[in-house]
């Protein structure tokens, strides 16, 4: 479905971070590596905060909603496969977390270029910066796994 209005973009963003937070909780429960589990729980808490901030941003900017339609954002472009082996290895869990962060980074980067409100675009760019930091944190788990390495 096309995200053609400010309200649709914000609703999609709230739904996406809510679902991602739930997925992080589920991934944390499935992880056997303590450092990875802790990082995923931290990311889940961060997603809850992001949802609140997105909701607040939508509420504060509701009076400034432009009638100018937004083009070029499709929900389908931000879907990812969530299948994992059973039982999942920590490498699978880490790979899923990386995919979730990358998807959100891409969405907020794309949306920041499309949304007609400069303050919302700035807010989305800040989320992109946070996603880049999270991707680095996750990638370091794969590189050193908290000193022990994440194996498959």
N, C-alpha and C positions, 0 to 999 in steps of 0.2 A: 504494500500500500504506500502511496506517495505521502510524504510528510510536507504538506503544502501551506501550513499555517504555523504561526508562533505557538499556539496552543497544542497542536499536534506534535511539534518538535519537543516541547517541554514534557508532554504526557509520555511520549516514547522514551525520552531520557530518564524520567522517573521510573518507568516500568523496567527499563534496561538495568539501571543500577540496583533496583530492588531484586530482580532476578539474579544478577551477578552476585550480590551479597548472599543470597540463599545458596547459590552454587558454591561460593567460597566456604560457607559453613559445612556443606555436604562434603566438599573436598577435604577440609580439615579433619572431619571425622574419619575419612578413609586413609589419610596419610599415616604412615608409621614413623616417619622422621620428625622428631620433636621440633627442630628449627623450622621446617616447612609448615608443620601444623600451626605453630605460633604465628608465622608470617601470614598464613591464610586467614586465621582468626582476626588478625590485625586488619587485613584487607576487607574482611566482612564488616568490621566496625566502621571502617572508612567509607564503605559504600552506603551504610545507613546515614552517616553524616552528609555524604554527597546528596542523597535523596532529599534530606531536609533542606539543604542549601538550594537545590534546584527548585523545590516547591516554594521556598521563600522568594527566590528570584522571579518565578512565574507570578506569584502574588503581587510583588512590588511593581512589576512591569505590566500588569494586566491593563492598566489605564492607558498605556502607551502602545498597545498592540496596533500594529500597522495593518491596513487592509491590503497592502502589497503582498501578493502571493509569493511563496517560497518555491523554488523549483530545484530539482536535482538531488533531492534526498528521498531515498526509498528504503523502507523497513527491511526489505529483502536483502539489501546490501550489507546488513549488519547481523545477519544470522550466522551462527556457527554450529558445527556438529559437536554434540556433547557426549558421544559414546566413548566408553573406556573399557578396557579389559576387566574381567571379573575373576579374581579380585584385582584391583588396579595396583600397579607398581607406583612408587613415588614419582618415577619419571613421567608416568601418565598423568598423575595429579598435577605435577609441575607444568607439563605441556598444556593441560587444560587451563590452568591459571594464566599462563602466558597468552593463550588465545583470547581469553576473556578481557585481559587488560589491553591487548592490541586492538580488539574490536571497539572497546570504549574510546580508546585514544583516537582511532580513525573516525568514529562517529562525531565526537566533540570537535575534532579538527575540521571535518567537513561542515558541521553545523555552524561553527564560528564564522565560516566564510559566507554562509547563506542567511543567517538570522539578521533581520533588519534593524536590530537595536544594538548600538555600540557597546553599552554596558553589559549586555547579555553575551555578546561576542567575546568581550574581555574575560568574563566569568568562564566561558567555555574554554578559552585559551589557557586559563589557570588550571582547569581540570586536565587539559592535555599535558601540561608540565608535570602535574602530579602523576599522571599515567606513565610518563617517561621515567620518572623516578621509581615507580612501582615495577616497571619492566626491568629496570636495572637491578633492583633488589631480587626479583625473581630469577633473573638470569644468573646472578651471583650464586644463587642456591644450586643451580645446575652446574656451575663452574667449580664451586668448592663444597656445596652441600653443607655449609656450616662447618667445614673442615673435614667432612667425611665423604662428601660426594653423594649425589642422588643417583641411584642405579635403577635399571629397569628389571 
